[in-house]
Amino acid sequence: MENRVEDYKGVWTLGEMREGEIHPVSYELLAWGKDLADKIGVELSSIIIGHDIKDKAYELVYRGANRVYVVENPALENFRADPYSKILTSLVEEYKPEIFIASATTTGRTLMPICAVKLQTGLTADCTGLDIDTEEKLLIQTRPAIGGNIMATIKTPTARPQMSTVRPKSKRPLPIDKSRKGEIIVKEFGGEYLLSRVKRLNFLKEETVGAPIQDADIIISCGKGLKDGKKLNIINELAELLGGSVGASRKAVDLGWISYSHQVGLSGKTVSPKLYIACGISGAVQHLAGMSSAETVIAINSDPEADIFRAADFGVVGDIFEVIPLFIQKLKERSKE
Amino acid sequence: MKIVVLIKQVPATDKVKMDEETGTMIRDGVEAELNPLDLYAVEEAIRIKENLGNDAEISVISMGPRMAVDAVKNAIAMGCDKGYLLSGKKFAGADTWATGYALSIAIKKMLAEFDLILCGERATDGETGQVGPGVGAHLDIPVLTYVSKIVEITKEKIIVHRAIEGGYEVVEAPMPALVSVVKEINEPSIPTLRGKIKAKNTEIPILTAEDIGVDEGRLGLKGSLTRVVKTFHPQVARKGEIISTSKDLDGSVNGLINYLRQKEII
């Protein structure tokens, strides 16, 4: 069957469920989606897949969706590439959206490449900017590459839908608007759509201060300057006080001070928090690659020549073991006032 | 067991220098290297083979310019058995869809039977992480991404930990499967002198589009569904205020707090 570009209409976002709840990245995507849909003059729809989730669908309407497709089944409780990709591919073929975006989470970055292959369409990874070329009505996707040193603008001219994954924290969600009205459509899938070759045996939860760093608004990150893994407690304390999470440079992870899930940089995670405080981090190119899209960067380092200061909005030259305890003390005094 | 490792050659990131004026990377004359995140995939293949009492064969496949032979040889020096490079004009300019397609066809053609495909989480240049899952989708085999540990592996099944947001998911899949690994999985070894000599003496076949017999309309720039329309340098340089604590620790920390308050962060 020949698919023509003009047969495709509307903007879709993939809602992401975690432990039965809609994850906030889904609302960030809707903020992007609404921008795009308004510029083209089409409707915005969201899809959620999971188990027992229908009563949560309206949250997506409050955040900008005109329509929510809900697929629920006990077999879909956790993300599995086989059933999720089969269901999404089928929905896209049925409804033909012109744009389909997902978050660049571990789920989005696994699921979307599989869907793109099956749908024979283009996919652009980990975008930090989306816009519409109003003349051509094409999606303009902007993404960093080579450790954030180059930005590329990418289009998908002829294949549909135009698909991207979008870096979490690259846009603020729209405020909740309970006066918004939308349509909830439950789609039934059974039989082979629910089969998964991969079986989930267990989930080992990692107990840490704050959210996973990919989801954190505030990250306190430590590097070689910490000198000793046992001193991580001051970083933890500051993170707890600011309601943030703990990040780390590659060095701190390689020395075994903290687990890999905290590593920021080229061989770790890319993060975009509102506030990033780099403590005792020299600022190697590979580290900067993972945090340069943070909104505000603070650096604390005893070496005034450290590269991290060139990537910071505000820098304190000093010993982290003097600066951080005093910072903690003053924050505590402030909260008492 | 037949193991395939997918690798890529990238510009050497640890040799990258920054242009202080523009805040951008100086790329001229930068050496190329085996993608640092692929080293973990290569190492894991070698460890699986060792654990099987060497009853395995590891094939490395890459796509890229001719000079990418060096990256394939590097993987052989580390302990892989043989390697192939897809190279030629028809492959050039491929996006992730076309790259995944070409690699999947090459795997089917060169290694009719395979049990496991390993790859790195992403390459440090393009940073898409899409080719691995794409190859898995083209071959229609289970895709296990962000793998931080292989708990059990036989010719029939594989059990792994996936490092995802908030913890580790333990999953089981039938073989053959595609596994993309993260840095946490191992510590790559440095090639031995013996390995280097072996790599030097190993012939790496260069495969063209004709050799693997593919639909050329789906290769390279022609077969790419995405188009890079523009590249530019981001404005990364932040001209931050810097204060020193050497004279006045108290004042500096107050300055920091004031700054965060102004920004309405605290």
Chai-1 contact restraints between the chains, C-beta under 6 A:
chainA,res_idxA,chainB,res_idxB,connection_type,confidence,min_distance_angstrom,max_distance_angstrom,comment,restraint_id
A,A81,B,V143,contact,1.0,0.0,6.0,A-B,restraint_1
A,T106,B,Y146,contact,1.0,0.0,6.0,A-B,restraint_2
A,T106,B,I164,contact,1.0,0.0,6.0,A-B,restraint_3
A,R109,B,G129,contact,1.0,0.0,6.0,A-B,restraint_4
A,T110,B,P133,contact,1.0,0.0,6.0,A-B,restraint_5
A,T110,B,T145,contact,1.0,0.0,6.0,A-B,restraint_6
A,P113,B,Q130,contact,1.0,0.0,6.0,A-B,restraint_7
A,P113,B,P133,contact,1.0,0.0,6.0,A-B,restraint_8
A,P113,B,G134,contact,1.0,0.0,6.0,A-B,restraint_9
A,I114,B,P133,contact,1.0,0.0,6.0,A-B,restraint_10
A,I114,B,A137,contact,1.0,0.0,6.0,A-B,restraint_11
A,V117,B,G134,contact,1.0,0.0,6.0,A-B,restraint_12
A,V117,B,A137,contact,1.0,0.0,6.0,A-B,restraint_13
A,V117,B,H138,contact,1.0,0.0,6.0,A-B,restraint_14
A,T121,B,L225,contact,1.0,0.0,6.0,A-B,restraint_15
A,G122,B,L225,contact,1.0,0.0,6.0,A-B,restraint_16
A,G122,B,T226,contact,1.0,0.0,6.0,A-B,restraint_17
A,T124,B,T226,contact,1.0,0.0,6.0,A-B,restraint_18
A,A125,B,T128,contact,1.0,0.0,6.0,A-B,restraint_19
A,A125,B,Q130,contact,1.0,0.0,6.0,A-B,restraint_20
A,A145,B,G126,contact,1.0,0.0,6.0,A-B,restraint_21
A,A145,B,E127,contact,1.0,0.0,6.0,A-B,restraint_22
A,I146,B,D125,contact,1.0,0.0,6.0,A-B,restraint_23
A,N149,B,T24,contact,1.0,0.0,6.0,A-B,restraint_24
A,N149,B,M25,contact,1.0,0.0,6.0,A-B,restraint_25
A,I150,B,T231,contact,1.0,0.0,6.0,A-B,restraint_26
A,M151,B,F232,contact,1.0,0.0,6.0,A-B,restraint_27
A,M151,B,P234,contact,1.0,0.0,6.0,A-B,restraint_28
A,A152,B,V228,contact,1.0,0.0,6.0,A-B,restraint_29
A,A152,B,T231,contact,1.0,0.0,6.0,A-B,restraint_30
A,T153,B,V229,contact,1.0,0.0,6.0,A-B,restraint_31
A,T153,B,K230,contact,1.0,0.0,6.0,A-B,restraint_32
A,I154,B,T226,contact,1.0,0.0,6.0,A-B,restraint_33
A,I154,B,V228,contact,1.0,0.0,6.0,A-B,restraint_34
A,K155,B,R227,contact,1.0,0.0,6.0,A-B,restraint_35
A,K155,B,V229,contact,1.0,0.0,6.0,A-B,restraint_36
A,T156,B,L225,contact,1.0,0.0,6.0,A-B,restraint_37
A,T156,B,T226,contact,1.0,0.0,6.0,A-B,restraint_38
A,P157,B,R227,contact,1.0,0.0,6.0,A-B,restraint_39
A,A159,B,L225,contact,1.0,0.0,6.0,A-B,restraint_40
A,R197,B,P142,contact,1.0,0.0,6.0,A-B,restraint_41
A,R197,B,A173,contact,1.0,0.0,6.0,A-B,restraint_42
A,R197,B,P174,contact,1.0,0.0,6.0,A-B,restraint_43
A,V198,B,P142,contact,1.0,0.0,6.0,A-B,restraint_44
A,V198,B,V171,contact,1.0,0.0,6.0,A-B,restraint_45
A,V198,B,A173,contact,1.0,0.0,6.0,A-B,restraint_46
A,K199,B,E172,contact,1.0,0.0,6.0,A-B,restraint_47
A,R200,B,V171,contact,1.0,0.0,6.0,A-B,restraint_48
A,L201,B,V170,contact,1.0,0.0,6.0,A-B,restraint_49
A,L201,B,E172,contact,1.0,0.0,6.0,A-B,restraint_50
A,N202,B,V170,contact,1.0,0.0,6.0,A-B,restraint_51
A,F203,B,G167,contact,1.0,0.0,6.0,A-B,restraint_52
A,F203,B,E169,contact,1.0,0.0,6.0,A-B,restraint_53
A,L204,B,G167,contact,1.0,0.0,6.0,A-B,restraint_54
A,L204,B,Y168,contact,1.0,0.0,6.0,A-B,restraint_55
A,K205,B,G167,contact,1.0,0.0,6.0,A-B,restraint_56
A,E206,B,G167,contact,1.0,0.0,6.0,A-B,restraint_57
A,P212,B,E165,contact,1.0,0.0,6.0,A-B,restraint_58
A,P212,B,G166,contact,1.0,0.0,6.0,A-B,restraint_59
A,Q214,B,E165,contact,1.0,0.0,6.0,A-B,restraint_60
A,Y260,B,E184,contact,1.0,0.0,6.0,A-B,restraint_61
A,L266,B,T124,contact,1.0,0.0,6.0,A-B,restraint_62
A,S267,B,K183,contact,1.0,0.0,6.0,A-B,restraint_63
A,L275,B,I265,contact,1.0,0.0,6.0,A-B,restraint_64
A,V285,B,V16,contact,1.0,0.0,6.0,A-B,restraint_65
A,S292,B,V236,contact,1.0,0.0,6.0,A-B,restraint_66
A,T296,B,K263,contact,1.0,0.0,6.0,A-B,restraint_67
A,F309,B,I242,contact,1.0,0.0,6.0,A-B,restraint_68
A,A312,B,G240,contact,1.0,0.0,6.0,A-B,restraint_69
A,D313,B,R238,contact,1.0,0.0,6.0,A-B,restraint_70
A,D313,B,G240,contact,1.0,0.0,6.0,A-B,restraint_71
A,F314,B,G240,contact,1.0,0.0,6.0,A-B,restraint_72
A,F314,B,E241,contact,1.0,0.0,6.0,A-B,restraint_73
A,F314,B,Y259,contact,1.0,0.0,6.0,A-B,restraint_74
A,G315,B,G240,contact,1.0,0.0,6.0,A-B,restraint_75
A,G315,B,I242,contact,1.0,0.0,6.0,A-B,restraint_76
A,V316,B,I243,contact,1.0,0.0,6.0,A-B,restraint_77
A,V316,B,S252,contact,1.0,0.0,6.0,A-B,restraint_78
A,V316,B,L256,contact,1.0,0.0,6.0,A-B,restraint_79
A,V317,B,S244,contact,1.0,0.0,6.0,A-B,restraint_80
A,G318,B,T245,contact,1.0,0.0,6.0,A-B,restraint_81
A,E322,B,L249,contact,1.0,0.0,6.0,A-B,restraint_82
A,V323,B,T245,contact,1.0,0.0,6.0,A-B,restraint_83
A,L326,B,V253,contact,1.0,0.0,6.0,A-B,restraint_84
A,F327,B,V253,contact,1.0,0.0,6.0,A-B,restraint_85
A,K330,B,V253,contact,1.0,0.0,6.0,A-B,restraint_86
A,K330,B,I257,contact,1.0,0.0,6.0,A-B,restraint_87
